[in-house]
Amino acid sequence: MIEISLTNAADGIRWLTLEPHASEPDRVSLDGAGIAALHRELQAAQQDPQCRAVVIRGRNASFCDGMDLPAALQAASPRRYE
């Protein structure tokens, strides 16, 4: 699980920072909630007439580990794939 923070919105540039969850401070992995949060932030940027660019960065050394597969598999219904 990650959190996304809008760290700056000056000069028409929105800086979004992917924040690792406290339980895994060295990893930034996208789960369903993180993707939804990122989507909301991008929609807000799209609707902001002052926004000219969006920069997405990670808080730790890596930008993003990718999808959090255990969380995605846990959320998936086994019946869905039968």
LUMBADREN-586769 format. One record per residue (C-alpha): residue number from 1; x, y, z. Coordinates in steps of 0.001 Angstrom, whole numbers, plus 500000, padded with zeros to 6 digits. Layout:
BEGIN
n NUM | X X | Y Y | Z Z
...
% end
This chain:
BEGIN
n 1 | X 500000 | Y 500000 | Z 500000
n 2 | X 501250 | Y 503455 | Z 499179
n 3 | X 500150 | Y 506983 | Z 499735
n 4 | X 500481 | Y 509749 | Z 497189
n 5 | X 501179 | Y 513253 | Z 498360
n 6 | X 501012 | Y 516452 | Z 496387
n 7 | X 504266 | Y 517995 | Z 497530
n 8 | X 504219 | Y 521130 | Z 495411
n 9 | X 501955 | Y 522798 | Z 492875
n 10 | X 503886 | Y 525941 | Z 492002
n 11 | X 504665 | Y 527379 | Z 488571
n 12 | X 502166 | Y 525070 | Z 486855
n 13 | X 504006 | Y 521895 | Z 487902
n 14 | X 502423 | Y 519326 | Z 490217
n 15 | X 504923 | Y 517138 | Z 492066
n 16 | X 503359 | Y 513862 | Z 493190
n 17 | X 505398 | Y 511745 | Z 495569
n 18 | X 504767 | Y 508015 | Z 496008
n 19 | X 505118 | Y 507395 | Z 499732
n 20 | X 505935 | Y 503872 | Z 500983
n 21 | X 503703 | Y 502307 | Z 503601
n 22 | X 505141 | Y 502329 | Z 507133
n 23 | X 505204 | Y 498516 | Z 507192
n 24 | X 507488 | Y 498414 | Z 504125
n 25 | X 509547 | Y 501622 | Z 504183
n 26 | X 511968 | Y 500424 | Z 501483
n 27 | X 509295 | Y 499529 | Z 498920
n 28 | X 506821 | Y 501481 | Z 496878
n 29 | X 504415 | Y 499017 | Z 495256
n 30 | X 501166 | Y 499953 | Z 493566
n 31 | X 498033 | Y 498245 | Z 494807
n 32 | X 494433 | Y 498978 | Z 493899
n 33 | X 494131 | Y 501825 | Z 496399
n 34 | X 497411 | Y 503357 | Z 495205
n 35 | X 496324 | Y 503204 | Z 491573
n 36 | X 493005 | Y 504820 | Z 492498
n 37 | X 494813 | Y 507584 | Z 494425
n 38 | X 497170 | Y 508189 | Z 491498
n 39 | X 494202 | Y 508327 | Z 489139
n 40 | X 492463 | Y 510921 | Z 491354
n 41 | X 495583 | Y 513093 | Z 491461
n 42 | X 496008 | Y 512900 | Z 487681
n 43 | X 492355 | Y 513795 | Z 487159
n 44 | X 492780 | Y 516787 | Z 489477
n 45 | X 495820 | Y 517882 | Z 487479
n 46 | X 493908 | Y 517515 | Z 484215
n 47 | X 491122 | Y 519739 | Z 485523
n 48 | X 493502 | Y 522400 | Z 486860
n 49 | X 493907 | Y 525060 | Z 484149
n 50 | X 497153 | Y 526234 | Z 485784
n 51 | X 498784 | Y 522788 | Z 485615
n 52 | X 501206 | Y 522358 | Z 482708
n 53 | X 503081 | Y 519264 | Z 483875
n 54 | X 502963 | Y 516450 | Z 486430
n 55 | X 506118 | Y 514928 | Z 487910
n 56 | X 505728 | Y 511570 | Z 489648
n 57 | X 508533 | Y 510475 | Z 491925
n 58 | X 509190 | Y 507965 | Z 494672
n 59 | X 510179 | Y 508859 | Z 498222
n 60 | X 512792 | Y 506117 | Z 498526
n 61 | X 515693 | Y 505043 | Z 496306
n 62 | X 513487 | Y 503275 | Z 493768
n 63 | X 510694 | Y 504979 | Z 491881
n 64 | X 508261 | Y 502067 | Z 492106
n 65 | X 508573 | Y 498308 | Z 492479
n 66 | X 505547 | Y 497859 | Z 490230
n 67 | X 502254 | Y 496230 | Z 491068
n 68 | X 501804 | Y 494711 | Z 494510
n 69 | X 500933 | Y 491252 | Z 493186
n 70 | X 500051 | Y 489616 | Z 496544
n 71 | X 497527 | Y 492405 | Z 497207
n 72 | X 496153 | Y 492156 | Z 493664
n 73 | X 495768 | Y 488391 | Z 493890
n 74 | X 494142 | Y 488618 | Z 497299
n 75 | X 491621 | Y 491137 | Z 495961
n 76 | X 490835 | Y 489008 | Z 492893
n 77 | X 487948 | Y 486593 | Z 493064
n 78 | X 488926 | Y 483038 | Z 492078
n 79 | X 485510 | Y 482599 | Z 490420
n 80 | X 486302 | Y 485430 | Z 488079
n 81 | X 488894 | Y 483328 | Z 486267
n 82 | X 486943 | Y 480050 | Z 486023
% end
